[in-house]
Amino acid sequence: MAHGSSPAAWSAVLLCLAGMTLAGVSLIPTPNWTLFWIGIAVIAISGIVGHVMASAGLGVDRSGHH
């Protein structure tokens, strides 16, 4: 069982981490709301990218065949 270890999963997770990092850093020491919302958008886009990549065949095969 691959437990989600696929190019789609890795891409989604790395994009999400990049978005969280950007959003978090943009609040230090004073808030930069433009960068914060860009980070939030990257987080939202990461889920879409993961789903699209999985639909394109880059996700884990859930059919039960090896």
Secondary structure, DSSP 8 states (H G I E B T S, - for coil): --TT-SHHHHHHHHHHHHHHHHHHHTTSSS--HHHHHHHHHHHHHHHHHHHHHIIIIIS---SS--
